[in-house]
Amino acid sequence: MFKFTGKLLSLSAVALMATSAISSAQSMDELVAAAKAEGQLTTIALPHSWCGYGDVIAGFKAKYPGITVNELNPDAGSGDEIEAIKANKDNKGPQAPDVIDVGLSFGPSAKADNLIQPYKVSTWDTIPDSAKDADGFWTGDYYGVLAFGVNKAVVQNAPQDWADLQKPEYANSVALAGDPRTSNNAVMSVYAAGLAAGGTGGQDAAAKGLQFFKQLNDAGNFVPVDAEAAAVAQGTTPIVMNWDYNLLAMRDKMAGNPEIEIVVPKGAVVAGVYVQAISAYAPHPNAAKLWMEYLYSDEGQLGWLKGYCHPIRFNDLAKKGVIPKEMLDKLPAAENYEKAVFPTLEEQNAAKKEISTNWDAIVGAVVK
């Protein structure tokens, strides 16, 4: 029985709740059978080179033969995924996505717009509360943490924490990967520096981060260049702040020429998370739930880690000792991630507003 609390539930909402309740009672064998009966899963915006998705998709197909994976628009962005759900509400054909993988902000907004449905995977309890919707409408899937990428041919002693970046030995060396007035990557770097400087989160951490970068710029350590791989390799920006998965991929691509060291700072380890969800209009809802179960299983989580994106259950996997040594050897030490913090959407929005509005007046460096 469904309880009415002052607002009438639509028939579709009641049906959705009933479907969710039934699905949560399914055994894995029943779910696999139902998914195979549907015979297809439609994904969207999953390039094979991103987070190891090529191998993840191949692993799912190998584990569950008989389910075809229909891959829509691999190069689409989060906004495109949401629009695809909206455009295909009444379409059960191959252009209607069953599942989405989007930036954090799109999870709550998709829930508010009734575009996604709830489902809690069997490993739900091992997923941090701060990285999932309490009702199961969206679930954090993988994350990166802000780290330092250091060109060892130019910088012999790599900085180990945010405060180190202000040392005189790093003059004309430190850069952001993007413009903090527009780039989320750069905004979160400023935010992380503010947390390390004693910020309490949200606007306070952002304000302290602006002061940190003012000092960095006044000292002559900050280089106002968007630090892409070429600038790092050439030594124009030998120290760059970026998501660890981007830096690890850069390291591999450079193959030692030059050698790139990846340092997860000790003071503030800030994570940026993506989220997974099932379309409220999914043509293949059981296949979608089975896909979710696969992604959040040890096997699926390790697939993302192979692609250098830390799975949301990373700490649980590390504690259980199930991460292969050869995989760990390619990553910063697992203990560096134990204190990773996941800023809430509200904190991120407050930080973005504070930093984008006040960067010019406080720091005064135009990143190009």
RAPEKA-V424464 format. One record per residue. N is the residue number from 0. D_CENTER is the distance of its C-alpha to the mean C-alpha in Angstrom with 1 decimal. Layout:
N	D_CENTER
N	D_CENTER
This chain:
0	37.1
1	34.8
2	35.5
3	35.9
4	35.1
5	36.7
6	34.5
7	35.5
8	33.0
9	33.1
10	34.3
11	31.0
12	29.1
13	31.6
14	31.2
15	27.5
16	27.9
17	30.6
18	28.5
19	25.7
20	28.3
21	30.0
22	26.9
23	25.9
24	29.4
25	29.1
26	29.4
27	27.3
28	30.4
29	30.9
30	27.4
31	27.7
32	31.1
33	30.0
34	27.1
35	29.5
36	32.0
37	29.6
38	29.1
39	26.0
40	22.3
41	21.0
42	17.4
43	16.2
44	14.0
45	13.2
46	14.7
47	15.9
48	15.0
49	11.2
50	9.7
51	13.3
52	13.5
53	17.2
54	18.1
55	16.1
56	18.0
57	21.2
58	20.9
59	20.7
60	23.7
61	25.6
62	25.1
63	26.1
64	28.7
65	30.0
66	26.8
67	26.1
68	22.6
69	23.0
70	20.3
71	20.3
72	19.4
73	16.8
74	16.2
75	15.7
76	13.2
77	11.8
78	15.2
79	17.0
80	15.6
81	16.9
82	20.1
83	20.6
84	20.8
85	23.1
86	25.3
87	25.8
88	26.5
89	30.0
90	29.2
91	29.0
92	29.1
93	26.8
94	25.1
95	23.6
96	20.1
97	19.8
98	16.0
99	13.1
100	9.3
101	8.3
102	6.6
103	7.4
104	10.9
105	11.9
106	12.0
107	14.8
108	16.6
109	16.8
110	18.2
111	20.6
112	21.7
113	22.4
114	20.4
115	18.6
116	20.3
117	19.8
118	19.4
119	18.9
120	18.4
121	20.9
122	18.6
123	17.6
124	19.2
125	17.1
126	13.8
127	13.7
128	15.3
129	13.2
130	10.1
131	12.2
132	15.0
133	18.3
134	19.9
135	17.4
136	16.7
137	12.9
138	10.9
139	7.5
140	7.1
141	5.0
142	3.7
143	5.9
144	8.9
145	11.3
146	14.2
147	17.5
148	18.6
149	22.4
150	25.0
151	27.5
152	30.3
153	30.4
154	29.1
155	30.7
156	29.4
157	25.7
158	24.6
159	23.3
160	22.2
161	21.7
162	25.4
163	26.4
164	25.3
165	28.3
166	30.8
167	33.5
168	32.7
169	29.5
170	31.5
171	30.2
172	27.2
173	24.0
174	21.7
175	18.5
176	16.3
177	17.2
178	19.4
179	18.5
180	20.4
181	18.1
182	14.9
183	11.8
184	11.2
185	14.8
186	14.9
187	12.5
188	14.6
189	17.7
190	16.4
191	15.7
192	19.2
193	20.6
194	19.4
195	20.9
196	24.0
197	24.5
198	22.6
199	22.1
200	19.0
201	18.7
202	21.5
203	23.2
204	20.5
205	20.1
206	23.9
207	24.2
208	21.6
209	23.8
210	26.8
211	25.2
212	24.6
213	28.1
214	29.6
215	27.7
216	29.0
217	32.5
218	32.7
219	32.1
220	29.1
221	26.6
222	26.6
223	25.7
224	24.3
225	21.0
226	20.4
227	19.6
228	20.5
229	24.2
230	24.7
231	23.3
232	25.5
233	28.5
234	28.3
235	28.1
236	25.0
237	25.1
238	22.5
239	19.1
240	16.1
241	12.8
242	9.5
243	11.0
244	10.0
245	11.7
246	14.5
247	15.1
248	15.4
249	17.7
250	19.7
251	20.3
252	21.3
253	23.8
254	25.2
255	26.9
256	28.3
257	27.5
258	26.0
259	22.6
260	21.8
261	18.4
262	18.7
263	16.4
264	18.4
265	20.3
266	20.5
267	17.2
268	13.9
269	11.2
270	7.6
271	4.8
272	2.9
273	3.3
274	7.0
275	10.0
276	13.5
277	17.0
278	19.1
279	22.1
280	24.2
281	23.0
282	26.1
283	25.1
284	23.8
285	24.8
286	23.1
287	19.9
288	20.3
289	21.2
290	18.1
291	16.0
292	18.3
293	17.9
294	14.1
295	14.4
296	17.5
297	17.8
298	18.4
299	15.3
300	13.1
301	15.1
302	14.7
303	11.0
304	12.1
305	14.9
306	12.6
307	11.3
308	7.8
309	8.4
310	8.9
311	8.9
312	12.6
313	12.9
314	15.5
315	17.4
316	17.6
317	18.7
318	21.3
319	22.7
320	23.1
321	21.8
322	19.7
323	22.1
324	23.5
325	23.1
326	19.3
327	19.3
328	21.7
329	19.3
330	16.8
331	17.4
332	19.2
333	17.5
334	19.1
335	17.2
336	14.1
337	16.4
338	16.3
339	12.6
340	12.4
341	10.0
342	11.7
343	12.7
344	12.8
345	16.4
346	15.8
347	13.4
348	16.0
349	18.9
350	17.5
351	17.0
352	20.5
353	22.1
354	20.8
355	21.3
356	24.7
357	26.1
358	24.8
359	27.9
360	30.4
361	29.2
362	27.8
363	29.6
364	27.9
365	27.0
366	24.2
367	25.1
